[in-house]
Amino acid sequence: MEIKLHRYSYIFSVYLWLTLGILTIGSILVSSLGWIINLGMGTGLIIIGCLMYLHGNSLHRLYAGAMDKLQEDPNFIWFLRFDLLLVIISCIVSGAFLTGAFIRMFVEGFAVFG
């Protein structure tokens, strides 16, 4: 149960980070004053999304490779729940940032940074 919830939550977090990075880079079209900052921050946010994907994917490949050993291991279950908590916090943080970026770009009419 925890592994499926972890899989869906890390994929959702990856999409949030990637959307935030693409929106930050795309906000250069609205206002090109701080285009270097927006390009750098957008690239950094996309890299965070890629690292989240690599982390979640490698964890699920580990679990699939040793499912019979890890399914009953209390240490792995504790680690999986702790990592799930961190992924959910990442979803909340990136969702808040994404909301702020949408407001900054579409309501105020400025680039995300600048």
C-alpha positions as CSV (number, residue, x, y, z in Angstrom):
1,M,0.0,0.0,0.0
2,E,2.7,2.5,1.0
3,I,4.7,1.7,-2.2
4,K,1.8,2.6,-4.5
5,L,1.1,5.8,-2.6
6,H,4.8,6.7,-2.7
7,R,4.9,6.0,-6.5
8,Y,1.9,8.3,-7.3
9,S,3.1,11.0,-4.9
10,Y,6.6,11.2,-6.3
11,I,5.3,11.3,-9.9
12,F,3.0,14.1,-8.9
13,S,5.9,15.9,-7.2
14,V,8.0,15.5,-10.4
15,Y,5.3,17.0,-12.5
16,L,4.9,20.0,-10.1
17,W,8.6,20.8,-10.1
18,L,8.9,20.4,-13.9
19,T,5.8,22.6,-14.5
20,L,7.2,25.2,-12.1
21,G,10.5,25.2,-14.0
22,I,8.9,25.5,-17.4
23,L,6.6,28.3,-16.2
24,T,9.6,30.2,-14.8
25,I,11.5,29.9,-18.0
26,G,8.3,30.7,-20.0
27,S,7.7,33.9,-17.9
28,I,10.6,35.5,-19.8
29,L,8.1,36.1,-22.6
30,V,6.0,38.3,-20.3
31,S,8.9,40.4,-19.0
32,S,12.4,40.0,-20.2
33,L,14.1,42.3,-17.6
34,G,15.4,39.5,-15.4
35,W,15.8,36.8,-18.0
36,I,19.1,35.5,-16.7
37,I,17.6,34.9,-13.2
38,N,14.5,33.3,-14.6
39,L,16.5,31.0,-16.9
40,G,18.8,30.0,-14.1
41,M,16.1,29.4,-11.6
42,G,13.9,27.6,-14.1
43,T,16.7,25.3,-15.0
44,G,17.4,24.6,-11.3
45,L,13.7,23.8,-10.7
46,I,13.7,21.4,-13.7
47,I,16.9,19.7,-12.3
48,I,15.1,19.3,-8.9
49,G,12.3,17.6,-10.8
50,C,14.7,15.3,-12.6
51,L,16.5,14.4,-9.3
52,M,13.1,13.6,-7.7
53,Y,12.3,11.3,-10.6
54,L,15.7,9.5,-10.4
55,H,15.3,9.1,-6.6
56,G,11.8,7.6,-6.8
57,N,12.5,5.4,-9.8
58,S,15.6,3.9,-8.2
59,L,13.7,3.3,-5.0
60,H,11.0,1.4,-6.8
61,R,13.5,-0.6,-8.9
62,L,15.2,-1.6,-5.6
63,Y,11.8,-2.6,-4.1
64,A,10.9,-4.6,-7.3
65,G,14.2,-6.4,-7.2
66,A,14.0,-7.5,-3.6
67,M,10.2,-7.4,-2.9
68,D,10.1,-10.7,-1.0
69,K,12.8,-9.5,1.4
70,L,11.7,-5.9,1.8
71,Q,8.0,-6.4,2.1
72,E,8.2,-7.5,5.7
73,D,11.3,-5.5,6.8
74,P,10.3,-3.0,9.4
75,N,13.3,-0.8,8.7
76,F,12.4,-0.5,5.0
77,I,8.7,0.2,5.9
78,W,9.9,3.0,8.3
79,F,12.2,4.4,5.6
80,L,9.4,4.3,3.0
81,R,7.0,6.1,5.3
82,F,9.6,8.8,6.1
83,D,10.5,9.2,2.4
84,L,6.7,9.4,1.6
85,L,6.5,12.2,4.2
86,L,9.3,14.1,2.5
87,V,7.8,13.7,-0.9
88,I,4.4,15.0,0.4
89,I,6.2,18.0,1.9
90,S,7.9,18.5,-1.5
91,C,4.5,18.4,-3.2
92,I,3.2,21.1,-0.8
93,V,6.2,23.3,-1.2
94,S,6.2,23.0,-5.0
95,G,2.5,23.5,-5.2
96,A,2.8,26.7,-3.1
97,F,5.6,28.0,-5.4
98,L,3.6,27.1,-8.5
99,T,0.6,29.0,-7.2
100,G,2.8,32.0,-6.5
101,A,4.3,31.7,-10.0
102,F,0.9,31.6,-11.6
103,I,-0.2,34.7,-9.7
104,R,2.9,36.5,-10.5
105,M,2.8,35.7,-14.2
106,F,-0.9,35.8,-15.1
107,V,-2.4,38.2,-12.5
108,E,0.4,40.7,-12.0
109,G,1.8,40.3,-15.5
110,F,5.5,40.1,-14.6
111,A,8.2,37.4,-14.8
112,V,8.4,35.1,-11.9
113,F,11.8,36.4,-10.7
114,G,12.4,40.0,-11.7
